[in-house]
Amino acid sequence: MLDEDGLTDEPIDDVTPSAIEANNGAVLPDAETEGDAFGGQQAITEQQSHSEQGEVQDNDMYFINSSVTQPQKDNDGQNAYISYLVETEVSIAILLITDSTHLSNNPVFQSTKFVVRRRFSDFYFLYQVLLNDFPACAIPPLPDKQRLEYLKGDRFGLDFTMKRASSLSRFLKRLSLHPVLKKAKIYHIFLETHDWNSYKQHLKLKGTAESSSDGVADALINAFKTASVQNPEFVEIKERSDKLDENISRIDRIFNKILKRYTDLEQDYFDFSIQIRKLAELEPDLEVPFIKFSDGLNDLSLGFQNLKTFLDNEYIISLKDLEHYITAIKNLLRLKDQKQIDYEALTDYLDKSVAEKNLILSGGGSNFFTNKFEELRGVNHDLARRDRLNKLENKIENLTKEVANAKDVCEQFEKQTLHDIQYFESIKSVELKSTLGDLADNNIKFYQDLIDKWTKIEEELKK
């Protein structure tokens, strides 16, 4: 069942890699033989190969620059929704043997610039596909859908949609900076094709309800378990992520207080300017100075309004988006721990089976009352012993393979997780530099305009 954003109540089905490789409008190939996209060995191995190839491909200076703007309401009544303009510019600089750099089109796109419209449910579909196809990546999260605006009925308001557009733009920016995710075919198609709805309908989907329920069951079973051996590097990463999350939350609270203060100052200076202008009516001889002073106060009020708008729509939203990204990293670390817990549980089960086999071989493992009961039933103890040994040997053989497979998956998952932590650190640095730069620029502009305006007023009043 669809909600107001076009999202279904059920989880989106898994999209097989072969389906994603299909071109727009083309008949999709059969994907029944593709590997599991929910953390199986094949999915992680393929993802790891993408990561290892990343260094070579990144040297090509592959750029995707997208922005999300101009939210608009489409349709009326119950079918109304908000769509966003997604503008993308793509280029790749190829380093030739002559060491000269030439800008050329990215071969995976049909042009260097393209514009499409997408609704929030389209972004959500892209997010789910990436989440399924890259299980060992911390997929940049989308903005919260459970917002107060849905309860108040203000989800079509300009303030809400502009904030969401800012978050969606940041989501695409993070994908473009991720060496693995930016090469995903579904991401390229999302940015370029005008037949996105047709493309989604032609994707070959397979049910994931069973896989999802298994994942939830595993999470509940391992909820109170911890890995017996903790990698010091991951312990440090967890501590850093917790500290970063705490600091970002503290900064968020501080700037929300600043935002409230700016709102009060905006209104106070506006009211002050009105009262000064009224004085001009009472003192005709001082009318010009009073009006100029009132204009200066009004400009000061507008300056606080612009600064407040930037903080509310851009900077504070960026802090919340960063908090959500940190949460995605923590979830990835928990998934890594779950892989290790599964490996340790299998290893423990194997050790117990081997110990039981050795006990039987040494002549132990039998119970007096059990033996007497079996004698009364006419059971041949030697035959029963050999049967138990055969079953244990088969179990040990299967468990040995499962342990080796679980160890391989765990090691590969750890390796890819470390890669993704590095990608996160790089993306975070770029993002913080950009947002702090914008914060500084807006504050500098506010105070520079303030100086220019009041310097001009002072000069005019001295005349």
C-alpha positions, 0 to 999 in steps of 0.5 A: 500500500502506498503512502503519501510519498509513494512508499510501500509498507513492505520492504522493497524487493532485492534487485539483482545485479544483472537487472541493474546492469540492464540499459534503460528500456532494454529487456532485462537478462535472467538473474536467477543465478546471481548471488545473494545480495544480503551479505553472502560471500559472493556479494562481499567478494564482488564488492571487495573487488570493486573496492580494490579496483577503486584506486586505479579508476579513481586516478581517472579523476571521475567526477559526478556533481549533482544538486537537488533543487526546486521542489514542486507539488504535482497532482492534486488531492490524495495523489499529490506529491512533491518532486525535486529537480535533480541536475547533474554534471559529469566529467572525467579527466584522463591522464595521457602519456604526455602528462597532459590532462584532457576533459572528456565525457564519462562513457557511462553517461549519454551526455555531460549534463542532464536534468530529471525530476524525482520524488522522495520514493525514487530516492528511497528505491535507489537507497534500498537497491544500494543497501541490498547490493552493497551489504558491506558499505555504510550507505549514506542515509536519506532524511527522516520520513517520520517528521512532524510535518506529516502529522501537521499536514505541512509536508507540502510547505516550502520550508519543509521541502527546501530542507528535504531538498538540501538533505537529498542533495547531500545524499547524492553528493555522498554517493558521488564521493564514495569510490564504490557506490558512485560506480553503481549502474542503478545510481547512474540510471537514476541520475540520467534516465527520463524513463525511471518509472518504466525502468523500475517496472522492468527490473527483475525483482526477487522476494526478500521477506524471508531474507529480511526475517532471517536478518531480524532473527539473527539480530535478535539472537545476537543482540546480547552477545559480543565477540570474544575477540575484539580487533583493537582497530575496530574498538578505536573506531567505535570510540571515535564514532561515539565521540563524534556523534556526541560532539555533533549532537552537542553542536546541534543543540547549541546552534538550535539555541543560536537559531532561537536567539536570531529569531528573537533578534530579528523580530526585536530589531524589526519592531525597533525600526517601526518605532523609530520610524514613528518618531520621524512623524513626531519630530519633522526636523529629525525625519531624515535621520530617524528614517535612515536609522530605521532603515538600518535597523530594518536591514539588520533585522533582514540580516538576522533573517538571512542568517537564521534561514541559512542555519535552519535550512542548511547548517543544522540540517547538515549536522542532523544528516551527519548524525544519521551517517554516523548511525549508518557507520555504527550499524555497519560495525554491528553487522561486522560484529554479527559476522564475527559472532556467527563465526565464533558460534560455528567454531565453538560448535565444531570444537564440541563435536570434535571433543565428543568424537574424541571422547567416544574414540577413547571409550567414554561418552557412554552412560550406565543406565543408557547401556542397560536400557539398550541391552534390554532393547537388544541394541548392538553397542559396537554398531551403535558406537560406529553409527554415532562416529559416522554421524559425528564425522559427517557433522564435523566435515560439514562444520569444517566447511561452514567454519572456513566459509564463515571465517572467509566472509568475516575477514572479507567483511572486516577488510571492506568495513575498514575501507568504508570507514576510510571512505566515510572519513574522507567524505566527512572531511569534505562535507565539514570543510564545505559546511563550515566554509559556508557558515563562515561565509554567511557570517562574514557577509552578515557582518560586512553588510552590517559594517557597510550599511552603518558606515554609510548611515554614519556618513549621511548623518554627519552631513 
